[in-house]
């Protein structure tokens, strides 16, 4: 509501600049009622509060067919118009349209919705993401990163930013994350049926896999017990003994305490870690060792 205050301050400044050079007789053309009226309008606007958010379809210039055409062109994809419409219709919206038609005594329209497309799109996204991740990372990391990329929050974020929020046909407003996520999956399936599986996978690569840009997978995948996980990895490689050593420490008895721990095996450094106590430093050293092992990982 404070956004309106600069507007009235600008009006007052504009009025002062435009009347400062006028003679006294000309300044009287600005009536006394102007300032009290502006104040009263501002008071009423504050009392009413901000306008509620409206769906984009509530505006006069809205044209749904034009929006559907622009959506495909904006993404650079050719999607069959009927499939695209079907992918955007939620099951609840189709049920509501059927009920309204029955109440008015009109012919019941064919129930068309995106329920089947959602399941197909989910399989395409999950299969492609996992296949791509397996080329670089072991299964534990694949599971964690795949769950991150295919989560409801991530897919709804992508759907919102490619313009799906305004063209989804649903009974809810604002559109929920679950609906945005499901609609994105339906769009992937519609693209596959319109063109090919390869084209749909490229779409997933462009919009889903690209979300890893600038991110470290080890920020997404974080083992709960790093040292135990490291020991498990080393045992698979035939290494059974790991020796933690305290390498450095500073300000040990203060709130700024810092310890450095190194993990060694057969006089070789496996990893280094820092922390406010020795246990945390040991865990971070284990994470560093895991990263070094996986940096040389080659898929089977």
C-alpha positions in Angstrom: 0.0 0.0 0.0 3.0 2.3 0.5 3.5 2.1 -3.2 0.9 4.8 -3.7 2.8 7.4 -1.7 5.4 8.1 -4.3 2.6 8.7 -6.8 1.1 11.6 -4.8 4.5 13.0 -4.0 5.3 13.1 -7.7 1.9 14.9 -8.4 2.7 17.5 -5.8 6.2 18.0 -7.2 4.8 18.3 -10.7 2.2 20.8 -9.6 4.8 22.9 -7.8 7.2 22.9 -10.8 4.4 24.0 -13.2 3.0 26.8 -11.0 6.2 28.2 -9.5 6.7 30.6 -12.5 3.1 31.8 -12.6 1.8 35.0 -11.2 -0.3 34.9 -8.1 -3.5 35.4 -10.0 -2.6 32.4 -12.3 -1.7 30.2 -9.4 -5.2 30.5 -8.0 -6.4 28.3 -10.9 -5.4 25.4 -8.8 -8.3 25.1 -6.4 -8.1 24.5 -2.7 -10.0 21.3 -3.0 -7.3 19.5 -5.0 -5.0 18.6 -2.1 -7.8 17.4 0.2 -9.3 15.4 -2.6 -6.0 13.6 -3.3 -5.5 12.9 0.4 -9.0 11.5 0.6 -8.5 9.3 -2.5 -5.3 8.0 -1.0 -7.0 7.3 2.3 -9.8 5.3 0.6 -7.3 3.4 -1.5 -5.3 2.4 1.6 -8.6 1.3 3.3 -9.7 -0.9 0.4 -6.2 -2.5 0.1 -4.5 -4.0 -2.9 -6.6 -5.6 -5.7 -6.8 -9.4 -5.5 -4.8 -11.3 -8.1 -6.8 -12.2 -11.2 -6.1 -14.9 -13.7 -4.7 -13.8 -17.0 -7.9 -15.0 -18.8 -9.9 -12.3 -16.9 -8.4 -9.5 -19.1 -10.3 -8.3 -22.2 -7.5 -8.9 -24.7 -7.2 -12.6 -23.7 -7.3 -15.0 -26.6 -6.8 -18.7 -25.7 -6.1 -20.0 -29.2 -3.5 -17.3 -29.7 -1.8 -18.1 -26.4 -1.6 -21.8 -27.4 0.0 -20.9 -30.8 2.5 -18.6 -29.1 3.4 -21.2 -26.5 4.6 -23.7 -29.0 6.5 -21.0 -31.0 8.0 -19.6 -27.9 9.5 -23.0 -27.0 10.5 -23.8 -30.6 8.4 -27.0 -30.6 5.7 -28.2 -33.0 3.0 -29.9 -30.8 -0.3 -31.1 -32.3 -3.0 -28.6 -31.3 -5.4 -31.2 -30.0 -2.8 -32.9 -28.0 -1.6 -29.6 -26.6 -5.2 -28.7 -25.5 -5.6 -32.1 -23.9 -2.3 -31.8 -22.0 -3.5 -28.5 -20.5 -6.9 -29.7 -19.3 -7.0 -31.0 -15.7 -9.3 -33.9 -14.7 -11.1 -31.7 -12.2 -11.8 -29.1 -14.8 -13.2 -31.7 -17.2 -15.5 -33.1 -14.5 -16.8 -29.6 -13.7 -17.6 -28.9 -17.4 -19.5 -32.2 -17.5 -21.6 -31.3 -14.4 -22.4 -27.8 -15.7 -23.6 -29.3 -19.0 -25.9 -31.7 -17.2 -27.3 -29.0 -15.0 -28.1 -26.8 -18.1 -29.6 -29.8 -20.0 -26.9 -29.5 -22.7 -25.2 -32.4 -24.5 -22.5 -33.8 -22.3 -19.1 -33.1 -23.9 -16.5 -35.8 -24.3 -14.4 -35.9 -21.2 -10.9 -35.0 -22.3 -8.1 -34.5 -19.8 -4.4 -35.0 -19.3 -4.4 -37.8 -16.7 -3.0 -40.5 -19.1 -0.4 -38.0 -20.5 0.9 -37.2 -17.0 1.8 -40.8 -16.3 3.5 -41.2 -19.7 5.4 -37.9 -19.3 6.6 -38.9 -15.8 8.2 -42.1 -17.2 9.9 -40.3 -20.0 11.4 -37.6 -17.7 12.5 -40.1 -15.0 14.0 -42.6 -17.5 16.0 -39.9 -19.4 17.3 -38.1 -16.4 18.5 -41.3 -14.8 20.1 -42.5 -18.0 22.0 -39.3 -18.4 23.2 -39.2 -14.8 24.4 -42.9 -14.9 26.9 -41.8 -17.6 28.8 -39.8 -15.0 27.8 -40.8 -11.5 27.2 -43.9 -9.4 23.8 -45.1 -8.4 23.6 -43.4 -5.0 24.2 -40.0 -6.5 21.9 -40.8 -9.5 19.0 -41.5 -7.1 19.6 -38.2 -5.1 20.0 -35.9 -8.1 17.2 -37.6 -10.0 14.8 -37.0 -7.1 16.0 -33.4 -7.0 15.4 -32.8 -10.7 12.0 -34.5 -10.9 10.6 -33.1 -7.6 7.4 -31.2 -7.6 9.1 -28.0 -6.7 11.6 -28.2 -9.5 9.1 -29.2 -12.3 6.5 -26.6 -11.1 9.3 -24.0 -11.2 10.1 -24.9 -14.8 6.5 -25.0 -15.8 5.8 -21.6 -14.4 8.8 -20.0 -16.2 7.9 -21.4 -19.6 4.4 -19.9 -19.4 2.2 -22.8 -18.4 0.6 -21.0 -15.4 -1.7 -18.8 -17.5 -2.9 -21.4 -20.0 -3.7 -24.4 -17.8 -7.4 -25.2 -17.6 -8.1 -25.9 -14.0 -10.6 -25.1 -11.2 -8.0 -23.7 -8.9 -6.5 -20.2 -8.7 -3.7 -19.5 -8.0 -2.5 -22.7 -9.7 -0.9 -25.1 -7.3 2.6 -26.6 -7.7 1.2 -30.1 -8.1 -0.9 -29.0 -11.1 2.0 -27.2 -12.7 4.2 -30.2 -12.2 1.7 -32.6 -13.7 1.0 -30.3 -16.6 4.7 -30.1 -17.5 4.8 -34.0 -17.6 1.8 -34.0 -19.8 3.4 -31.5 -22.2 6.5 -33.8 -22.5 4.2 -36.8 -23.4 2.2 -34.6 -25.9 5.5 -33.6 -27.6 6.6 -37.3 -27.8 3.3 -38.3 -29.4 3.4 -35.3 -31.8 7.0 -35.8 -32.9 9.2 -38.5 -31.4 10.7 -39.8 -28.2 14.1 -38.2 -29.1 12.5 -34.8 -29.5 10.8 -35.2 -26.1 14.1 -36.2 -24.5 15.9 -33.2 -26.0 13.1 -31.1 -24.4 13.8 -32.7 -21.0 17.5 -32.1 -21.6 17.0 -28.4 -22.3 14.6 -27.6 -19.5 15.2 -30.2 -16.8 18.9 -31.3 -17.0 19.9 -27.7 -17.5 18.8 -27.0 -13.9 22.1 -28.5 -12.8 24.0 -25.7 -14.4 26.1 -23.9 -11.7 25.3 -26.5 -9.1 27.5 -29.0 -7.4 26.0 -32.5 -7.2 27.6 -32.9 -3.8 25.4 -30.1 -2.5 22.4 -32.1 -3.6 23.7 -35.5 -2.5 24.9 -35.5 1.1 25.4 -38.8 2.9 24.1 -38.9 6.5 27.2 -40.7 7.8 30.1 -39.8 5.5 32.8 -41.7 7.3 30.9 -45.0 7.4 30.0 -44.5 3.7 33.6 -43.9 2.9 34.7 -47.1 4.7 32.1 -49.0 2.7 33.6 -47.7 -0.6 37.1 -48.4 0.5 36.3 -52.0 1.5 35.0 -52.6 -2.0 38.4 -51.5 -3.2 40.3 -53.7 -0.8 41.2 -50.9 1.7 40.3 -51.9 5.3 42.3 -49.4 7.4 41.9 -45.6 7.5 43.8 -43.4 10.0 42.3 -40.0 10.9 45.1 -37.5 11.9 44.8 -34.0 13.4 46.8 -31.9 11.0 46.2 -28.3 12.3 44.2 -26.5 14.9 43.6 -22.9 15.9 41.7 -21.0 18.6 40.9 -24.4 20.2 39.2 -22.9 23.4 37.2 -20.1 21.7 34.1 -19.8 19.7 36.3 -19.5 16.6 37.9 -22.9 17.0 39.0 -24.6 13.8 40.4 -28.1 13.3 41.9 -29.7 10.3 41.7 -33.5 10.0 43.3 -35.7 7.3 42.4 -39.3 6.5 45.3 -41.5 5.6 45.7 -45.0 4.3 49.0 -46.7 3.7 50.8 -43.3 4.0 48.5 -41.8 1.3 46.2 -38.8 1.9 42.6 -39.7 1.1 40.9 -36.5 2.1 41.1 -33.3 4.1 38.4 -31.6 6.2 37.8 -28.6 8.5 35.4 -28.0 11.3 34.7 -26.4 14.6 35.4 -29.7 16.3 37.4 -32.8 15.5 34.3 -34.9 14.7 32.9 -32.4 12.2 36.4 -32.1 10.6 36.6 -35.9 10.3 33.2 -36.0 8.5 34.1 -33.2 6.1 37.4 -35.0 5.4 35.4 -38.2 4.6 33.2 -36.2 2.2 36.3 -34.8 0.5 37.7 -38.4 0.1 34.4 -39.6 -1.4 34.5 -36.7 -3.9 38.1 -37.7 -4.9 37.1 -41.3 -5.4 34.0 -40.4 -7.5 36.0 -37.9 -9.6 37.7 -40.9 -11.1 34.5 -42.9 -11.4 33.9 -44.8 -14.6 30.5 -46.3 -15.3 30.4 -50.0 -15.6 
